[in-house]
Each structure stands twice: as C-alpha cells, then as structure tokens.
Amino acid sequence: MNVRIRFGRPKCLVGLVALSFLCLMIFGIGFVTKNDNYSSKPKDLNSDIINDWPLSLKPESALVSDEVNIEHLYPTMSSVPAETLHENKLKQYFTDPAVGEGEARYPAPNYDVHIFYYPWYGSPEVDGKYLHWNHRYLRHWNSKEAAKWPEGRHRPPADIGSNFYPRLGPYSSRDPRILDDHMRQIRSSGAGVLVVSWYPVGSADDEGEDLDSVLPLILDHAVKYKLKVCVHIEPYKNRNYKNMRENIKYISDKYGNHTAFYRKLHSSGRLIPLYYIYDSYLMPDEEWKKILHPESEFTVRNTDLDGIFLGLLVEKRHAMSLTSSGFDGFYTYFASDGFTFGSSAGNWGYLSRFAAEHRMLFVPSVGPGYIDETVRPWNSANTKNRHDGDYYERSFRAAVDASPSAISITSFNEWHEGTQIEEAVPKVVDNFVYLDYQPHEQDYYLMLTRKWVFKFRRRMNVDGAKAPA
C-alpha cells in the first residue's frame, strides 16, 4: 500500500527545519564516532601515524578507558589523554623538549629492530680529506658497456657519490656533533640497535680508512640515547676461520663490557653478543663449522667468545648451508626487492617457516628504496623508486607479516645506494637535481620507521615473545 503524506506550506517549513536538525544531529554523531575510532583516511604521514597508533598501542584494558595508555611502550611517559592524540600534540609529546626532558622526547627503543649504520665517511675539517663522499664511478665489467659511462670521482661538497643529499652535508663519521645527531635521529625512529660496519684493525673498504677506531665513539654516543650497538663484520681480505675467531675475540675483549654493546638472550639463559656476517657465503661451510660447531677444536660455542651469528642469505640454497655451518640465523640485507631470493619479500614467509623448523632466527631486511646510479651509473635495472614511502611501507608490512625474530633496516646512512632513512634535503648543483623526500619533512622516513616499529611491537605482543636463539 502506498501512503503519501502531504504538508501545508507552514507545516512543511516546520517539518523541513526539524528534518534538517535531525540530519545534522545524525551526521554530527557519525562524524564524532568516526574520529573517535580513528577510522578516517589519513591525509599525510603524521596523521597516518596518529590514526594507526591508538588501537595498536592500547592494551586490552585501555580500550574501554578515556585515556590511551602509552606507558607500556614509553615507560618514562605518563598516559596521554586521548583528546591530545592528533597530529601536532602527539608529535610535540615525542619531539619537543619543552614537554619533558630527556627520555620523554623519544619512543622507547625496540631492541628487536636493528639498523645498518656506516661509519666510513670523512671530511677535510675532521679527517683532513673527504672519505666516501668522493666515491669513484665503478666501471661496468663489460668494456663496451663501460665506455658509455663516466669515470673518475665525485667532488664534494657539492658533488657527492649519492643521489640524495644529507641535511648534515658531507660529514665526518668521527665528528661528535654528527654522532650525537645520528643517535638522536635513530632513537626518534624507535629502532634500538645499530649494526655498525666493521673491518679488522688496519683494514678498510676501497673508499675508506680504518673503521675500528670509530666504534668507541659510536658506543659512547649510543649510551646517551639508550641505543645498543653490534658489529656487521665485512668480508675483509683473506677471511678464514682462524682470523675470524681472532677478530671475534678482539671485539669481545675490547668492546664486550661497554654499556652500549648489544647482547641478546640465548636459549641457555645467557646474554651473548649478536654478530652480523656480511657475505658469509664467501667462506666455505667447512671453515665456519670449525668455529660454530660445538664439537670443533676451535669452536666458540660455550666459551667466552660465544655469540649469536647471523649469516647473509642471498640464494635459496644458503638457508641449508647456513644451518649446516652452525649459524644461529640469517638476514637478507638488500633493499632491492627481487634482486636476490633473500631480498624478495614474497619469499619471507617461506624463510620464516624454514627458520622456525630449524630453530633459527630470521631477520628480514627492509628498506625505503634503492638507487646507486651515482656510483654505478649503469645499474638502473636495480633501482627501486621510493614512491613517496609506499615501497618502504610495503617492505615493512611484508616483514611484520612474516612474524620474524627481529627486523633489520637497510639502512640509516648508506648514501651511495640510496637506502638511507637519515634526514635529507633538496639540493640542485649545476644541472644535477638531487632526490629528496618532499613534499614531506626531512625526517619523513624516520617517522615512517617509527610507525612500523610500533606495528611490529604490537604484532610481537599478539604473537607472543619470540623464543631466544
């Protein structure tokens, strides 16, 4: 049955006013409800972080309260009223010294998030010359292809071996002011452990100088920000089981008692050092077994030199090789998705299951992008565009979804390969335009990292604490 209601003009006006008021009330309630649930679409990075945080940060008991309990992630902070959780107020709580001194400015460091750190840069003011910023153009292995590309070196400070330009300029890794700024940036990201590139005393890569002498400076500055430091042992010349054991002893003896030296809980109940071994596959399995198998004559197992050793997984077959060699786990390093089996995010689920089945640690490496065309101008095939942070977020999401033991970030400051999340600024030199993070702030990737560190922490809380190595 159709019923048609008709109003006279005066009654119609009254009815329309009443109907309008009712619609506004409904819309207003819906709007408030939508904002209270933080379900609105973010318009920029900071609002994205804010909208994503509340549910992931609240413990179950806090979901029914009027406050967001951040104390379990920020033990030095009191609970923050929910009404302050909008872009400017929340950023102020974490970054403005006026809000609180010291610890209150930063998120609690997550020691299951590790970030690769390179201490190989030099400047004339501190080191007497530029190191690494003047990186040479690397030649293609094919002579015909090599002839197409430039040769020689970059000429800092305007021309550096990077497609991005650091806010701090072409700095020295030994400069105390730089180190303090770096530790502040890393702490602001939520990451807790620096994985510092290391060569034995007196050796270095082709573009730098001795790195061991920089490590004490890094450790001392890390303490101030409650960060931890472990070493990323590079593939130094003539690496074998004997000098590897000697170098482990050197690192343990010299740095093992430092407050900032990172130790991780082992299944034995001991806190022991964590070592990343780059290009571990270059040393034969039999060599590794001599120091990593407990029954070996030269083993470090169950001695003062014992540690948690992570090897680099590049190819699929390396998983079994690292297992048989006695490694405790593996990482993937490269920030170019698809470049290797290990760096392909689509394989991380498989690698996580493999690690669990063999009681190993799986530490995928996430990165914001990849571009090394100022040092390898012929390598554009491996360039990975940042896509305004989307590449980084997809990488982090894949890592978190794989439920890994920890997550490593490539990198804080590998400027040559464009994987850095360190603060960068726009710069134009002659006809060369450096890439930058615009239209976002120079700390954009630090803030994206913070967002995903929180998500990872939440995921680990849901899944339960990871078993020790």
N, C-alpha and C positions, 0 to 999 in steps of 0.2 A: 504494500500500500504506500502510495506517495503522499506525503503530507507537506504542504507548502505553507510556511509561516510568513505572514505579511505584517509589516510595521507601518504605522502612520509616520509622517516626517519627524515630529518631535520625539516620538518614542524611538524612531530609527537612530536619531542622533545620540540619544542616551545610550542606546544599545551599542552603537559603534564605539563610543567612548569607553564603555565598560569592557567591550571585547578587546579594544586596544590595550587597556590597562592589564587585562588578563594575559594577553600575549607577551607584554613586556615583562610581567612577573615570571612567566614560564621561561622566557628567553634568559632573563637575569639569573634565575636559579640554575638553569642549564649551563650558563657561562661560568658561574662561580664553581659549580660542581666540576666542570671540565678543567678549570685552572687548578682547583684543589687536588685533583687526581693527576696533575702534570701530564695530561694526555695530549695537549695541544702540540702542533707541529713546530719544532724549533726553527727560528729564523736565522740563527748564526751559531757559531761554535759555542759561545758561553751559555746561551740559552739552551743549546743542545745538551751541554754538560749538566745544567741545572735540572732540566726535565728528565734526564736519565738517572740522576742520582737518587732521589728520595727513596723509591721503593727498593733500590739495590743497597742502600745504606742502612735502612731501618731494620733492626731485629724484629722478630715477630711481635714482641711485646710493645714495640713502639708504634706499630701500625694503627693502633687504636687510640693513641695519645695525641695531644695537641702539639707535641714537640718532636723534632727529628733528632734522634739520639745518635750523634756522631762520635760519641766518646769511645766506642769500641774500635773505631778506626783512628781517632785523633785523641789519644789519652790525655793530652795536655789541654784539651779544649772542653769547656762545659757545653751542654746541649744548646743547640742553636734553635731559637723559635722558628716554627715553620713559616711564619709570615716573612721572615728575612731571607728565605730561600728564593731569591730572584737574582738576576744577573749581577747587578752592582754590589748588593750586600754580601752575597756569598763570596765573590771574588775579593771583597775587602777583608772578610774574615781570614782568608788564607794568605793574602799578599801585602796587606797594609800594616806596617809596623805600629801604627797608632792604635790598632785594635788590640794588640797584645805583643809582648816582647818575645823574641826568640822562637821557641817551638810553635807557638800559636799561629805563626805565619805560614806554616807548611803542613802538608799532609804527612801522616806517618809514613816512613819509608817501608816499602814492601820488599823484603829480602828474597822473595821469590821472583822478582823482576830484575833482570841483570841488563846492563847496557854497555856495549863495547865502546871503549874510550882510547883515543890515540894521543900519546904524549910526545909526538915526534916533531912538532912544529918549532921553528926558531925565528927570531927577529934580530936585526942588527943591534938594537938597543940593549938586548939581554944576552944574545949569543954571539954577537959580532958579525952575524950574517943571517940571511934567510935560509931556513931549512923547510923543505917540503912545499912551501908556498910557491917556490920557483921550480916546481916539478917539471921535468923534461917531458916532451912528447914521446910516447912509446911507439916504436916502429912496428908496423904490421909484419908478420913472419914471411909474407909473400912479397918479394922485392917489387913486383909490378904494382901491387896494391899499395905498398909503402910509398911509392913515388907520387901518389896522389895527395898525400897528406903533409902537413907542416912538420918541420923538425926544429930542434933547438929547445930552449927553456922559456918558461914564463918569467916575467919581470915585475915582481912586486914593487910597491904595494898596490898599484892599480890593476896590474895584470897578474892574476894568481891561477894556480892549477886547480880551478874549481868552476863549476857552472853557477854556483851561488857565492854570495859574499857575506862573510861573518859580520855581525854587529860590532864585534870587538876588533875588527880589522885583522891583518895578517900577524897574529900574536905569537908570543913565545910560550911554550908549554911549561917553562920554568918561572914565569912571571907570577909572583904571589897574588897579585891583583887578579890576574886571569884565572888562576886556580880557584880562588875564592868565588869568583863569578860563576865559574863552571859548576862548582859544588852546589851553589845556590840554585842554579838552573835545574840541575839533576834532582835535587831534593824537591823542588817545586813540581816536578813531573810525577812524583810518587815512587819512582824506581829507587831501589835500595842498595844495589851492588854495582860497582864499576868493574868491568872486565878490562884490565889495562894491558895493552900490547907490550910484550916483554921479550927482549933478546938477552943472552948472557953478557956479562961484563965485557966491554971492549968490542962488542959486535953490534951491528945495526942493519937496517934495510939499506938499499942502494941510495936513498934520498936523504937519509938522516944520520944521526950520530947516536952514541951510547944512550940507551933509554933507562938502564938500571938506576942511574944517578937521579932520575926524575921521580922514581917511585916513592922515595921517602917524603918528598914534598907533597905528592898526591895523598899519601896516607895521612900526613899531618893535617892537611886541609879538610880531608873527609871527616875527621873526627868531629870537627865543629858542627857539621850538619848531620851527624849520626849516620853517615853512609859507611858502607863496607867496601873493601877492595880485594879482588882476586886477580890472578895473572892469566893472560892469554899468551901462552908460550908459542912464539912464532917458529917457523921452520928454518932455524939457523943452520949454517953450513956444517956438514958432517954430523948431523944429529944421529945419535945411536943410543942404545940402552945405557951404556956406561956414563956418557956425559949427561944424558937426561937425568939419571939418578943423582949425579953430582950437582946438577942445577936445581933439582928439587930440594936437595939438602941445603944448598946455598940460600934458596928462597925461604925455606923453613927456618933456618938458623938466623938469618938477617932480619926477616920481617914477621916471623910467626908469632912473636909476642906483642906486636903492635895492636893497640886497641881497635884500629880500623881493619885489620887483616881478617878477612872473612873465613869463618868456619861454619860448617853445616852439620846438622845432626845425622849421624850414621846409625844404621840398624843395631850396631854394637852398643849404642848409647853414648859414644864418644862424639865430641865436636872436632871435626877434622877439616883441613883446608880443601877448597874446591879449585881444581885446575881445568882450564880450557886448553886443549891442544889443537892448534891450527894445522891443517894439512897432515893430520896424524897418519893418513894412509901412505904417506911417503916413506914411512919407516915400516919394514916388514913385520908381519904379525909375530914372528918368532922373536924379534927384538923386543917387542912390547911385553911378550909373555915373561921375559926374563926379569922384569921389574914389577909386573902387575899380577902374576900368578903367585899365590901364597906359598907354593911348594918350591919355587925357584930359589937358587942360591943367592941371587941378587935382589930378591923381592923387597918391596917397600911395605908390603902388607903386614899388618900387626906390628909395625915398628913405629918409631917416632916420625918417620917420613911418610906414613900412610896418608892417603887423601882420597877425595872423590874425583876421578879423572873422566872428563868428557872429551870424546873424540869427535872429529868433524865427519858427518855423514854427507857424502856427495852423491854417490851412486847407491842403488838399492842393495847391492851385494855387500856394501860396507857395514850394514846392520849386523850381519852374521860375523863378519870379520872382526868388528869391534867387540862383539860378545865373546868370541873365542880368544881374543887377545887379552881379555881381562879388564876391559874398560867398564866403568860404572854406569855409563850412559853416553848420550850423543846429542849434538846440536847441529843446526843446519846452516847457520851464518848468512848466506847470501840473501840480499834483499830483492833479488830479481826473480819473481815468480815464474817458474818454468825453466829457469836457467839450468838447474840440476834436479835430480829426483828429490833430493832432500829439501831444496828450496821451493818445491812445488806444493802450495798449500793443499791441493787436492789429495796429496799423499800423507798428510799429517795424521789422519785418522788411523791409517794402516800402521804408521810408525809408532803411534801412541799405544796401539794394541800390542805390537811387537815388543815394545819396551816393557809393558806390563807383564807379558808372558815370560819374559826373561829376567824379570826383577831388575830392570834398568831404569835410569832416568831419561826422559825425553824432554828436550828443551828446544822447541822450535824458535827460529829467529824471525822476528817481524821487522819490517822496515817501511819508511814513508814513500819510497820510490828508488829509482836508480838512474844515474846518468854520469858517465865518466868521459864524456866527449872532449873535455879539455886536456886530458892526458892520453886517452885512446880515441882519437877523433874518428877512427874507422869502426867503432864499436856501437853504432847507433841501434843495431839489431837487438841489443840487450837493454836499451833504455826503457825505463818504466815511468811513465808520466804520473805525477802525484795526484792529478785530477782533484785538486782542491781538498786533499786529505782523504778522499774516498779510498784510494789504494791502501793507505795506512790502516784505515778502519776495517777494510775487508781482510787485510792480513792479520790484524789483531783478533778480529772475530773468529777467523778460522783457527787461530792458535787457542783461544779460550774454549772454543767448542771441542777441541781435541783433548781437553782435560789433561794438560801436560803437568809435569812435575814442577816446572818453572818456565818462564818466558824470557828470552833474550831479545834485545833490541839492537838492530844494526842500522844506525849507530848514533852515538852522541855527536861525534865530530870527525867522521871520515869524509872530509870535504871533497877529496878527489873523485869519489864515486857517487857523490850527491846523495848519500844516505843519511846525512846529518839531521838531527832534530834541534841542534843548537840554534840559538837565535840568529836570524839572517835579516839583511836589509836590502832594499833596492839600490842598484848602482849601475851607471852607464859609463863606459870608458870608450872614447872614440866611437866606433861603430858597433861595439860589443855591448849587449844588454844582459846583465846578469839576471838569472832567475831569482824570484823571491816568493814570499808567502802571501802577498797581497791578493785580495783586499783585507786579509786578516792581519792580526798583530804579529809582531816578530817572534812572539812566544807561542804561536799557534800550535806547533807540533808538540811542544811541551804540555800544553793544555789538553790536546787530544790524547797524549800518553796518560795523563792523569785520569782522564775519563775511563780509559780501558784498564788501567791498573785497578781502579775501583771495581770494575765489572769482573775482572779476574779474581780479585779477593772475594767478591760475593760468590762467584762460581765455586771457588775452593771451599768456602764455608758451607755451601749447599752439598757439594760432593763429599765433604769430609776432608780432613787433613791428609795430605799425601804421605804415603809410607816413606820413612827415611831410606836412604840408599843402602 
